Amino acid sequence: MTQEPLSDAEIAKLDQFLMHAPGTNEAMDVSMLDGFLTAIVIGPKTVMPSEWMRWVWDTENGTESPEFESAGQAQEILGLLMRHMNDINATLTLSPGDYEPLLMENPNDGDPIPIIDEWCSGFMTGVQLDSTGWQPLLSKHPEWLAPMILYGTPEGWDALEKEKLSLAEHKALADSLGDMVRELYAYWSGQRETQRASGCMPDVVRREPTRNVEKVGRNERCPCGSGKKFKHCHGAPENLH
């Protein structure tokens, strides 16, 4: 199987499937998927596809699965998922300077605004799959995940409501995501090398992620009263001042 990066057409095809696949109501979009897979790739422990893939289809409970039209379609979509994950890993391993998160943008009359809440939500979902493994770093260096926490957790959304970031501040945080991923990747790679040198290997994650039962569903109306779906609200320009 080719390990080339997904083309723009393949990314669009994957996003289209994720958003409209029968049998799923809370699937990730392609930006959330990118953040999710990035956290899994760079994290402290190996998370097997059998553990993480069900959360791609059902971000709330990890129980729903898509209804594929055929075995051929299933093979194609799963192949795109794995290729994208492998590309993230290869980029960070071989040319980390080339890594960039896959973000959506609001055109904003020619002055695009990056929409990062979906990506950050995906990243933090990946972190939650191994919350125990990530906890030492979160305790020691919470600033390394500051944008992800701010835009990707209920606590962060509460803080955003109070802080009222300027558009310039929002763009600066979006621009910082790539550097933070590279820093996190270097940190966890170093930890794994230390473990290997001492004869230990990281565990394989086999557990449920920690879910916030009060979290608003991504397809529910946003509690801010905008009338929009929650997943389309936080990155909208009217919420940036």
N, C-alpha and C positions, 0 to 999 in steps of 0.2 A: 504494500500500500504506500502511495506517495506520502511524503512528509512535508510537502510544500505548504506554505501558509495558505489559508483560505483566500480565494479571490473575493472581490466585492460581491460578485454574483452569488457565490456560495454562502457568504455571510448573510446576504439578503434572503436566500432560500432557507437557511437555518432559522433565521429570525421569524420568517413567515410561518414555518412549521411550528415553532414554539408558541407563537401567539394564537394559532388557529387550530391546533391539533385536536381532533375529537377525543373526548375522555379526560381532558385536562382543563381546569379553570384557573389555576394559580401557577402556571409554568413561568419560568424565567424568560425575560427577553434576552437578546443576544448580548447587550451590555452588562446586564446582571450576571449572565453566564460567564462572561469574560472576567469579571471581578471574582466570582466564585471559584473558577478554575485557577486563577492566579493565586488565591489564598491556599488552595490545595497543593499547587505545585511548589510553593516556597515554604510551606509550613514545616513544623518540627517532626512530624511523623507521616508515614505513608497512609493515605486514605484510598482504599480500593474502589474501583468503579461501582462495585456492587453496593457500596456504602453511600457514595456521593450522588450517583446518577438519579436516584429516585427523588432527590430534592430539586433536581433540574425541572422535573415535570410537575412537582407539587411543593411549592416553597413553604406552605403552611403546615402540612402534616407528613409529607414524604410517603404518601400512600397511593395517590393516583398515578396512572401510567397512560401514555398515549395509545390510541388505536391506530396502528399503521395500516395503510391500504394493502400492503403486500410485504413479503419478506425482503423484496428488493428495496422498497422505500425504507424499511427499518435498517437495513445494512447501510444505505446511503446516509441517513441522518446520524446514526451512531458513528459512522466513519467520519463525518464532519465534526462531531463532538470531540472524538479522540484526536483527530488531526489538529484541531485548534488547541487542545490541551498540550499536545506534543510540541506545537510551535511556540507556545508560551515558554515551555521548559527549555527548548533549544535556544531561543533568543536570550533568555536570562543566563544560560550556561555559556554560550559561545560569543554572544555580542550584547551584553546587558545594556550598553549605551543606546541600542536600537529599540529597546522595549518602550512601548507606549500603551496605556490602557485604551480599551475600545469604548469610547464615549459617544453618546448621542449629542446633538447640538440643536438649540433653538436658533433659527436663522436670524431673528431679531433685526430685520431690515438691513442686512449686510454686516452686522456686527455680532457674529455668532456667540451664543452663550452656551458653554458646556453644561450638559445635564449630568451630574455625577451621583445623584442619589441612588439610581438603579445600580450602578457599578459598585458603589460603596456598600449597598445592602447585600449584594452578592458576595462581596469580599468578607463581610462580617458573618454571613451565613457559613462560609467556608471556615472561618475562624471558630465558629460555634461547634462545628463538627469535631473539633479537638480542643475544646475550651481548656481542658487540663494542661495540655501541652503548651498552649499559647500563654497561659496565665503568668508564668514567671516574667516573660517579656512585657506583658501588659502592666504588671506591677512595677517593673523597673524602668521601662521606657514607654509610658502611655503616649508620649508626644510622637512616637514613630507611627502611630496609627490614628493620630488626631483627626485628620479629615475623614477617614473611614468611619470612625466612631461618631463624628458629628453628623454626617450625612447618611449613615447606614444603620443607626440604632434608634429606638424610641427615645432614649435619654438624650441622644444627640439632637433629634428633631425638636424636643422641648427647648434645648439650648439655642437652636437656630431661631425659634420663635422669639426668644428674648434678646438675642444678640443683634438681629436685623443687619446682617452683613451687607456691605456695599458690593456693588457689582465687581469692582476691582478686587476686593477681598475674596469674593467667590471665585473669580478667575485665577487668582494666585493659588488658592487651595487646589483647584483643578490641575494647575500646572505642576503642583508639588507631588502628585500621585505617583508619577513614574519614578522620581528620585526616591520616594519612600519605599516603593516596591523593590527597587534595586538594593536599598539599605537592608531591608528585611530579608531579602534573598541571601545577601552576603552574610548576615548574622546567622541565619539558620543553617546555611551551608557550612559555616565554620563550626557550629555546634555538632553537626553530623560528622564532620571530619575528626573532631576531637573524640567523639564516641567510637568511631571506627578504629582510631589509633589506640584506644584503650581496650579494644576487643569487644565493645558493646555496639549493638545496632538499635536504631529507633524502633519502637513498637509499631504495630499496624493498628490503626484506629478501627474499632468495631463498637460503635455506640451511637445513641441518638443524640442529635444536637440539642442544646438548650434552647427551648422555644419560649418566647414571651407571650403568655396567654392573652395579654391585653393589647397586643399588636393589632393595628387595623389591617384588614385584608387589603392586598394591593389593588384589587378590583372594586373595593368599596369606595364610597364617597369619602373624600378627605375631611377629617374632623375640623379643619380650619374654616369650613363653610364656603369654600370656593365653588362647590357644586361639581368639581372635577373628580375623576377617579384619583385615588390616593397616589398611584404610581406615576401619574402625570403632573402632580401638583408641585412638589418641592423644587423642581428645576425650572419652573415657569418664571419668566421675567417679572411678572407682577409681584412675586415674592422676594425679589432682590431689590434692595434700596441702595 
